[in-house]
Amino acid sequence: MKRIEPVPLLLAILAVAAVMAIGVFIAEQSATGIAVSTLTFIAIMGAGFVRKKRMRE
């Protein structure tokens, strides 16, 4: 069994929270909230992919 890495786990949880926030803001019909949550999601996913690329090198 592999050891659980805390940083990727945290990034994954934050990404899921951002997607959930997008859903909540869609229900609330808040364009600002949708935009902020989408940008947050893109930033978190980007940080995760950058970290993964650096770990492979």
SEKOL-266957 format. One record per residue (C-alpha): chain; z negated, x negated, y negated. Coordinates in pm, whole numbers, always signed. Each point is the difference from the previous one (the first is absolute). Example, Ala and Ser with C-alpha at 12.3 -4.5 7.8 and 13.67 -1.06 7.14 Angstrom:
% SEKOL-266957
  mol       z       x       y
    A    -780   -1230    +450
    A     +66    -137    -344
This chain:
% SEKOL-266957
  mol       z       x       y
    A      +0      +0      +0
    A     +98    -135    -340
    A    -244     -50    -284
    A     +25    +257    -280
    A    +111    -158    -328
    A    -194    +154    -291
    A    +253     -55    -282
    A    +301    +165    +171
    A    -228    +283    +113
    A    -116     +54    -358
    A    +359      -4    -128
    A    +101    +254    +265
    A    -288    +231     -89
    A     +82     -24    -371
    A    +367     +76     +70
    A     -93    +309    +200
    A    -234    +110    -280
    A    +284     -40    -252
    A    +231    +216    +214
    A    -274    +261     +30
    A     -45      -8    -379
    A    +373     +63     -42
    A     -38    +314    +212
    A    -299    +118    -201
    A    +179     -53    -330
    A    +308    +183    +130
    A    -227    +295     +81
    A    -153     -22    -346
    A    +347     -33    -157
    A    -104    -310    -194
    A    +303    -218     -74
    A    -214    -277    -146
    A    -221     -13    +308
    A    +303      -5    +229
    A    +154    -287    -195
    A    -322    -206      -8
    A     -67     +57    +369
    A    +357     -93     +92
    A     -17    -321    -202
    A    -336     -81    +156
    A    +144     +56    +347
    A    +298    -225     -73
    A    -230    -273    -135
    A    -233     +14    +301
    A    +288      -6    +250
    A    +162    -286    -190
    A    -325    -198      +9
    A     -25     +61    +374
    A    +355    -119     +68
    A     -44    -308    -221
    A    -322     -86    +182
    A    +165     +47    +339
    A    +290    -226     -99
    A    -239    -273    -119
    A    -200     +21    +324
    A    +316     -59    +208
    A     +93    -320    -186
